[in-house]
Amino acid sequence: MTLETHTYDTAEFLETEEGIAAYLSEVFASGDPAFIADGLGVVARARGMTQFAKDAGLSRENLYRALSPKGNPELATLMQVLATLGFRLSVTPIEQAPA
């Protein structure tokens, strides 16, 4: 008996703005720059990378490269991607555990 497997792609499940916002909140909460870049790439793919790149005013190739797990997007690129998604970056204090 052969076991059939399928590739899991988070982008296939990001169908609502609320879902995208919740996903990005968790991605940013990780604090991991590579995970954040990849998470933004997942959302861009969920929206359709070619059209998303046009809307963001960036080339599709550069966007794929910057938003890959090994990517390191510049702050300007990050801000443009977030604006295109309809989000903005905000800052909240890190909660400290009681001593």
Secondary structure, 3 states (H helix, E strand, C coil): CCCCCCCCCHHHHCCCHHHHHHHHHHHHHCCCHHHHHHHHHHHHHHHCHHHHHHHHCCCHHHHHHHCCCCCCCCHHHHHHHHHHHCCCCCCCCCCCCCC
